[in-house]
Each structure stands twice: as structure tokens, then as C-alpha cells.
Amino acid sequence: MKLKRFFILFVLCLPIVLFAQSNKGITVFQSGTEGYQSFRIPAIINLPNGSLLAFAEGRVNGGADFGHVNIVMKKSKDEGRTWSRLQIVATNKKLQAGNAAPVIDLTDPHYPKGRIFLFYNTGNKSEGEIRKRNGYREVWYITSIDNGKTWSEPTNITNQVSKINQPDINPNWHHKEDWRSYANTPGHAMQLKCGVYKGRIYVAANHSEGGPQANFTDYVAHGFYSDDHGKTFHISEDNPFRGSNESTAAELSCGRVMMNSRNQRGDILQRIVAISNNGGFTWDTAYFDKQLPDPVCEGSLLTLRYKKRNNVLAFCNDASTRGRDSLTLRISYDNGETWGKSFLIEAKNTAYSDITVVNKHTLGILYEANDYRKIVFRKINWKK
């Protein structure tokens, strides 16, 4: 009888124990393992079949942004409880391939089960040298039609999505603008689901223009997009704020777009928000959002619910003005005008993050933790 009671109590308590374990987060990428000294810059998407794909920069020799860097991936088929072995999906020989920006095209009739696009950047010098025009950055994408098992050969779209004016690289590419450094979001890209721009693939990005300037005002955010499933690409208007840098974007109601950017200048420790009424091509308004403090770091924005008047949004960043800590998830029920609900994900030593839908009430957060030593996946019931 005592054994039977013990068994019943064990079964009743088991879900609580499992929830507590999963709530602490699961390490997906651990620095110093699997052939990499460091893993950084997470990105994550969910697939139509319920699987999750987690991406990161695998930095072979250390933690520096530039060097021998590959884009690596792991897959989970059980909502993030377990993860596959590491898979290398994009390389640049012994140079840099980074800033993974994945998105699924669900509107191409040639691929009714969806086609994954993974946008990324390559470079031959450090960012500081490229700002001085001593190197270059390029933009590429690869695709997968089998849920990330295999990937296409890479396609270089630099000439379509950048205004890099370097005749020694491309003698047929001439612009008055002198774009130099370049970076995708980093984090997931997006596809618009509603309105006249339905199906548009959109990637938030940023670039530097001209030589290095004080307070990083040579940087400015922009976006690029495709309306024909990746055949051609177009560049958006620049963000109105000089110094806007790493950016993320999401769809508002009626097919509008919100871009949310890091302020590289660091003079105002808040996120820069820009709103577009034409699918992210031009910006109708831009402002600093006092509700979203930021220590000059990356953030992630995601549309959770699509409605006629007010889409439900999620935003995640280090919500601190002291430094990179206090990773916080926020929920907005009014197109990002207010952020009435928040969850503290982890209090100390956090940095970059990305978010995705796991199921109806659950968000998955892939984030840098333990002072860049690991990348962790954690689930949050945002409907609580």
C-alpha cells in the first residue's frame, strides 16, 4: 500500500518537476565543444511540421566577431526538449560566414510545403577595417525544401541588396552611396501574411556609409525584400535615425511593418522604432521607445497574432541601461504601442536572443547566457 501511494505521488508530481527543469532552459550550443571555441548570435524558427531550427555562429578559434566562423544549426522535433547533432550549413572557407537570418516562404506555389531561406553575410576583414574601406562584406542566401536536412548552393545577392561602391570587386556596380560594413538583422527574417504585400520576404539589416564617423553615425538601418520568392530583391529607404544599427522587424495589422533597431550611438539607451505603411519600403514615422530600454545590444521582434486592428507582438532584449543583463520578454496587444506584459528570462550575463512560436500559448527563446559561454533555449507560456 505504501509503495502504491508513493507511486501515485510520484506521477502527480512528475509534470511539475519536468516543468521546473524545462523552465531553467536547455543548453543548445556550449562554447568549447563540437569543434568551436565560441558560439554566438542565435537565430531560431519553427517549421510547419512543428520542428524547431536553431542557428548560431560557430567561431572556431575564439570569441572575436571576425575570423574562421561558420553558421551551424541544430534541430528539435520535440518542442526544444532535445536537440540534434550540430550541422554546418554555411561557410566561407577559413573566413567569416555569420548573421544568420532564417525565414520560411509559405506562399510559393512551387513549394507547397514551404521553402526555408537562410540569409547570411560573409567578409574578408574585420568590421573596423571594412568601415575604413580595407575590406568588404557580402550578402548570400541558401534554401532548404526538406526542413533543413539539406541545403542549396549559395546565391550571392550583394549587388541587389547593397550599395557597395568598390570597382575592384564589381566594375559594373556604381552608386553615389559608399556603403561599407553590412549586416543582416541578426535573428529571424520575416514574411508578410496580410494585405497587399502578402508573401513579401523581408530582412532587416544595417550598413555603414562613408568613412568612420564620431558616435557611429556612419551606421544606419535599412531593410531588403523580395516579392517573387527570392528571384529579385529591393532595398528599402534608410531609417531616419543615423546610428541605427542591428535591427529586427515584424508585421503590424493591415500589412504594415515595424522595424526595431539598436542605437549604436549610445546617447539614448532606448530602442529605435520605425513604422512603414508600405511593407517596409519607406518609413512614415520613427521614434525612441521609452518603454524599451536597451544597453546597445541586439533585440528580437515577432508577430504572435494577426488581427484586423491590433496585432499581438513579442519583443525580447536585455532590458537594462547598466549593461548586458536582465533579458526580458515583453508582449504587446496593440501593435507595439504599449508593452503591458513582461517576463524576466534571466537576470545576469545575457546578450543576444531570438524568439519563435512553439505552440499556441508558448514562445521559445534562444539566447546567449553565462557571459557568452553558452546559447540556451527556454520556453515561456506568454498567455499566463
C-alpha positions in Angstrom: 0.0 0.0 0.0 2.8 2.4 0.9 4.5 1.7 -2.4 1.3 2.3 -4.3 0.9 5.7 -2.5 4.4 6.6 -3.3 3.9 5.8 -7.0 0.8 7.9 -7.2 2.5 10.9 -5.6 5.5 10.5 -7.9 3.2 10.5 -11.0 1.3 13.5 -9.8 4.5 15.5 -9.1 6.3 14.5 -12.3 4.8 17.2 -14.5 5.8 19.9 -12.0 9.4 18.6 -11.9 9.6 18.4 -15.7 8.2 21.9 -16.0 10.8 23.2 -13.5 13.6 21.6 -15.4 12.5 22.9 -18.8 11.9 26.3 -17.3 15.6 26.6 -16.4 16.5 26.3 -20.1 18.3 23.8 -22.1 21.8 24.4 -23.4 21.8 24.1 -27.2 25.3 25.4 -28.0 28.1 25.2 -25.5 31.4 27.1 -26.2 34.5 24.9 -26.2 32.7 21.9 -27.6 31.9 20.3 -31.0 35.0 21.9 -32.6 34.2 25.6 -31.7 35.8 27.8 -29.1 32.7 30.0 -29.1 29.1 30.1 -30.2 27.3 33.4 -30.7 24.5 35.2 -32.5 21.5 32.9 -32.1 18.5 32.7 -34.6 15.5 30.3 -34.4 12.4 29.5 -36.5 9.6 27.0 -36.2 8.6 24.8 -39.1 5.1 23.8 -40.3 5.7 20.3 -39.0 6.4 21.6 -35.5 10.2 21.2 -35.6 12.5 24.0 -34.4 15.7 25.0 -36.2 18.3 26.8 -34.1 21.2 28.6 -35.8 24.4 30.2 -34.4 27.8 31.4 -35.4 30.3 28.7 -34.7 33.6 30.6 -34.0 36.5 28.2 -34.5 39.3 29.9 -32.8 37.8 32.2 -30.2 35.1 34.8 -29.4 36.0 37.5 -31.9 33.4 38.6 -34.5 35.8 38.1 -37.4 37.9 35.1 -38.1 37.1 31.5 -39.1 33.3 31.5 -38.5 30.7 29.0 -39.8 26.9 29.1 -39.5 25.8 26.0 -37.6 22.4 24.5 -36.9 20.6 22.1 -34.7 17.0 20.7 -34.9 14.5 19.8 -32.3 11.5 17.6 -33.0 10.0 17.7 -29.5 9.5 21.5 -28.9 13.0 22.1 -27.7 13.4 19.3 -25.1 16.2 17.6 -27.1 18.3 18.7 -30.0 20.1 17.0 -32.9 23.8 16.9 -33.5 25.5 20.0 -34.9 25.2 20.6 -38.7 27.3 23.1 -40.6 25.1 24.9 -43.1 27.1 27.9 -44.4 30.9 28.5 -44.6 33.3 31.0 -46.1 36.4 28.7 -46.1 38.5 30.0 -43.2 36.9 33.4 -43.2 33.6 34.7 -41.8 30.1 33.5 -42.5 27.6 34.9 -40.0 24.5 36.9 -39.1 22.1 34.0 -39.9 18.6 35.3 -40.8 16.3 32.4 -41.5 12.7 32.6 -42.7 10.1 30.2 -44.3 8.4 31.1 -47.6 4.9 29.6 -47.3 3.4 31.2 -50.3 5.4 29.9 -53.2 3.1 27.5 -55.3 6.2 25.6 -56.4 6.9 24.6 -52.8 3.6 24.0 -51.2 5.2 22.6 -48.0 7.4 25.7 -47.7 10.9 26.6 -48.5 13.4 27.9 -45.9 15.6 30.8 -46.8 18.7 31.4 -44.8 20.3 34.8 -45.4 23.8 35.4 -44.2 26.9 37.7 -44.5 30.5 36.9 -45.4 33.5 39.2 -45.0 37.2 39.2 -45.7 38.2 41.7 -43.0 37.1 42.8 -39.5 34.3 45.3 -39.3 36.6 48.1 -38.2 38.8 47.6 -41.4 35.7 47.4 -43.6 34.5 50.7 -42.2 37.8 52.1 -43.4 37.2 50.5 -46.8 40.0 48.0 -46.4 37.7 45.0 -47.0 34.2 44.1 -48.0 31.0 42.4 -46.8 28.7 40.3 -49.0 25.1 39.0 -48.7 24.1 35.5 -49.6 21.3 33.0 -49.1 20.8 29.3 -49.2 17.5 27.4 -49.2 16.1 24.1 -48.0 12.9 22.2 -49.1 13.3 19.3 -46.7 13.1 21.1 -43.3 16.8 21.8 -43.1 18.1 18.4 -43.8 19.9 19.5 -47.0 20.7 23.0 -48.4 21.1 24.5 -51.8 24.2 26.0 -53.2 24.7 29.6 -52.0 23.4 32.6 -54.1 25.2 35.9 -53.9 22.7 38.9 -53.8 25.1 41.6 -52.7 24.5 43.6 -55.9 20.8 43.7 -55.3 20.7 44.5 -51.6 23.7 46.7 -51.0 25.3 49.8 -52.5 28.9 48.9 -52.0 30.8 51.0 -54.5 34.0 49.1 -55.0 35.0 48.8 -58.7 37.8 46.4 -57.8 35.2 43.9 -56.7 32.5 44.7 -59.2 33.4 47.1 -62.0 29.7 47.3 -63.2 28.3 48.4 -59.9 28.4 52.1 -59.4 26.5 54.1 -56.8 26.9 57.6 -55.3 26.5 56.0 -51.9 29.6 54.5 -50.4 28.2 51.6 -48.3 30.9 49.6 -46.5 30.0 47.5 -43.4 26.9 45.4 -43.8 24.9 43.1 -41.5 21.6 41.2 -41.7 19.3 41.5 -38.7 20.7 39.2 -36.9 18.0 36.8 -35.9 15.0 35.6 -37.9 13.8 37.3 -41.0 10.0 37.6 -41.8 7.3 37.0 -44.4 4.3 39.3 -44.5 1.0 37.4 -44.2 -1.7 40.0 -44.8 -2.6 42.9 -47.0 -1.3 44.0 -50.5 2.2 42.9 -49.6 1.3 39.4 -48.5 4.1 37.0 -49.3 6.9 39.6 -49.2 10.1 38.2 -47.7 11.6 40.9 -45.5 15.1 41.1 -43.9 16.0 43.9 -41.5 19.6 45.0 -42.0 22.1 47.8 -41.4 25.2 49.3 -43.2 27.8 51.9 -42.7 28.2 54.7 -45.2 31.5 56.5 -45.9 34.4 56.6 -43.5 34.1 56.1 -39.7 32.3 58.9 -38.0 32.1 60.1 -34.4 29.4 58.3 -32.3 29.0 55.7 -35.0 26.8 58.0 -37.2 28.2 56.3 -40.3 25.8 53.4 -39.4 22.1 53.4 -40.4 19.5 50.7 -40.5 17.6 49.6 -43.7 15.7 46.5 -45.0 15.7 44.5 -48.1 12.9 42.4 -49.5 11.6 40.1 -52.3 8.1 39.9 -53.8 8.9 37.0 -56.1 10.2 34.2 -53.8 13.8 35.2 -54.0 14.2 35.8 -57.7 14.9 39.6 -57.2 15.5 41.8 -54.2 15.0 45.5 -53.5 16.4 47.9 -50.8 14.3 50.0 -48.5 14.7 53.6 -47.6 17.2 54.2 -44.8 16.0 54.5 -41.2 15.6 58.2 -40.3 18.0 57.9 -37.4 21.7 57.9 -38.0 23.4 55.5 -35.7 20.6 52.9 -36.0 22.3 49.6 -36.3 21.3 45.9 -35.7 17.6 45.6 -36.4 14.6 43.3 -36.3 11.2 43.6 -37.9 7.6 42.4 -37.6 4.3 42.8 -39.3 1.6 45.1 -37.8 -2.0 44.9 -38.7 -3.1 45.8 -42.3 0.3 44.7 -43.7 2.3 47.5 -42.1 5.9 46.9 -40.9 7.6 47.8 -37.6 11.4 47.9 -37.5 13.1 47.9 -34.1 16.7 48.9 -34.0 19.7 49.2 -31.7 21.0 52.7 -31.2 24.7 52.4 -31.8 25.4 55.9 -30.7 24.6 55.0 -27.1 23.5 58.5 -26.2 19.9 57.4 -25.7 19.6 53.9 -24.2 16.3 53.0 -25.8 15.2 51.1 -28.9 14.6 53.0 -32.1 11.2 52.1 -33.7 10.3 52.9 -37.3 6.8 52.3 -38.9 6.1 51.7 -42.5 2.7 51.8 -44.3 4.0 50.2 -47.5 5.5 46.9 -46.4 8.9 48.2 -45.2 9.9 50.2 -48.2 9.7 53.7 -46.7 9.3 54.9 -43.1 6.4 57.1 -42.1 7.5 57.7 -38.5 10.4 56.9 -36.3 11.0 57.4 -32.6 12.8 56.2 -29.5 10.5 53.9 -27.4 10.9 54.9 -23.7 9.2 51.6 -22.8 12.1 49.6 -24.3 15.4 50.3 -22.5 18.5 48.9 -24.2 22.2 48.8 -23.3 23.3 49.0 -27.0 22.7 45.3 -27.8 20.6 43.2 -30.2 16.8 42.5 -29.8 14.2 40.3 -31.4 10.7 41.2 -32.5 7.9 38.8 -33.6 4.3 38.9 -34.6 2.3 36.4 -32.4 -1.3 37.0 -33.6 -2.6 38.6 -36.8 -5.7 40.8 -36.4 -7.5 43.4 -38.4 -6.9 46.2 -35.9 -4.1 45.2 -33.4 -1.6 42.5 -34.0 -0.1 40.9 -30.9 3.7 41.3 -30.8 6.5 39.9 -28.7 9.9 41.6 -28.1 12.9 40.3 -26.3 16.1 42.1 -25.3 18.5 43.0 -22.5 16.1 45.5 -20.8 18.8 47.4 -19.0 20.7 50.6 -19.1 23.6 49.3 -16.9 24.9 46.6 -19.2 24.0 43.4 -21.0 21.7 41.7 -18.5 18.1 41.5 -17.5 16.9 39.6 -20.6 13.2 40.3 -20.8 10.3 39.2 -22.9 7.5 41.7 -23.5 4.1 41.3 -25.0 2.0 44.0 -26.8 -1.7 43.7 -27.6 -1.9 46.9 -29.6 0.7 46.8 -32.5 3.6 47.7 -30.2 2.2 51.0 -28.9 2.3 49.7 -25.3 4.0 46.6 -23.8 1.8 45.7 -20.9 3.1 42.2 -20.0 6.7 41.2 -19.4 8.7 38.2 -18.2 12.2 38.3 -16.8 14.0 35.4 -18.6 17.4 35.7 -16.9 18.8 38.4 -14.7 22.6 38.4 -15.4 25.2 37.8 -18.1 22.8 37.7 -21.1 23.2 39.3 -24.5 21.7 38.4 -28.0 18.5 36.5 -28.3 15.8 35.4 -30.9 12.2 34.2 -30.4 9.8 31.9 -32.1 6.4 30.4 -31.6 6.5 26.9 -30.2 2.7 26.2 -29.9 -0.5 28.2 -29.3 0.5 29.6 -25.9 4.2 29.0 -25.8 7.2 31.1 -27.1 10.7 29.7 -27.4 13.6 32.0 -26.6 17.2 31.1 -27.9 19.6 33.4 -26.1 23.3 33.9 -25.1 23.9 33.2 -21.4 26.6 32.8 -18.8 28.7 35.6 -20.2 28.7 34.3 -23.8 29.7 30.8 -22.8 26.5 29.1 -24.0 23.4 29.5 -26.0 20.2 28.4 -24.2 16.7 27.6 -25.2 13.8 28.3 -22.9 10.1 28.2 -23.2 7.6 30.7 -21.8 3.8 30.5 -21.6 3.1 34.1 -22.6 -0.7 33.7 -22.2 -0.3 33.5 -18.4 
